[in-house]
Amino acid sequence: MPRSLTEIAGIALAALTAEERRRCAAYVDPHLLERGASVSIRNTTVPVTVPSFMVFVDLRPGANWGHPCRYLLVSREDGSIARVDSEFPPPAESLRLIHRGEGVEDWMLLSTQPLEQKSS
């Protein structure tokens, strides 16, 4: 059964440690990545094997790039996660904020746009 973006966000945040959640900023790109697409992460191309949403986790908000960050491709169907560690963020235009750790201020964020759910 397809998961909502809110469920996708919850699955991604649950995949982080308590310490990572406490200090990170996390975002979702609300555009579904179809099977066969790919995501470019710095010098790496990651194939999308199942319809997924990309979640980006900034593990050190406010630090200059490059620093540790994580990309999570969360399956829309079963919630499985493909994880890619990196040191650089994606373009911020389509990112929606899903989590802000303790002490993370607006200036530290790539985007302050919240995730908005469409009404059913």
N, C-alpha and C positions, 0 to 999 in steps of 0.2 A: 504494500500500500504506500503510495507516495507520501512523503513527509512534508510538513509545512516548513517555512523558513524558521519559524520559532523553534520547532523540533530539531531542525538541523543545527541551529545555534546551541541548543541544549546539549546535543550529542557532542559537538566540538568542544564545548567548555568542560564537559565531563571527562574528556580525554586528556585534559591538562592536570598537572599536579595541583594541590592546594596552594603551594607557594607560587607556581606560575600564574594561577588565577588571581592571587592576591596582588601581584605587581604588574600584570600585563594589560594591554588593550587589545581587544579582538574585534574583528570586522567580518562581515559576510558580503560577498558580491551576489546580489539577488538574481543575477542572470544564470539560468540553468546551462551547464556545460553538457552538451550531448555526447553520447558515446562516439568515439572517433575524433573528437576535438583534441586539442592539446593546450597546455598552459606553459608559457615561457617564464622560467624563473632564472633570472640572471643568464648564465650560459648553459642552462639545462632546459630541455623540452620534456615535459611530463605528459604522456598520453592519458587521455580520459577513457577508461575502459567501460564505465557505466555512467548513466546520467548522474551528474554530481553538482554540488555547489562548492565554490571555493571559500574557505574561511582563512583569513590571515590573522596571525597572532604575533603582535609586536611584544617581544619579551623584555624590552628595555625602552619603554616610551620616554621620549624626551632626549635620548642619546642621539648623537650624530650617526649616520649610516656609514659603514656596515657594522652591524652588531647582530647577535642571535635573534632570529625570528623563525616562524614556522608557517608553512602552508599546509592546510588540511583540505583534501578533496573528500567531501562527505556524500556518500551515495544517497540519492533521493529515495531509492527503493528500500534498501535494507539498513541504512545508517552506517555501513562499513566506512572506514577511513583509510585513505592513502596519505601518508605523511611525508613532507619534504622539508628538511631543515635548510635554512638559508641565512643570508646576512643582509639582504636588500628587499625592500617592499615592492608590491605591485603598484601600478598607477592608482591613485586614490579616488579618481572621479566617481566610480560606481560603488565604492565601499560604503557599507552601512554599519555603524557602531552597534555591537551587540553586548559588549562588556567593557567596563572601565574598572581597573583595580584600585586599591586604596591609594589615595594621594595622586592619582593621575589627573592632571589638569587639562583644560581645553587646549592649551598651547602645545601639549605633548602629543596630541592626537593627529592622525592622518585625515580623519573626517569626524565631524560631530553629528552628521546626519544619522538619526536613529533608524532602525529597521521598522518599516511600517507595513503592517499586514493589510492586504486587500480584504474588504468585507465580502462575506459569502452571500 
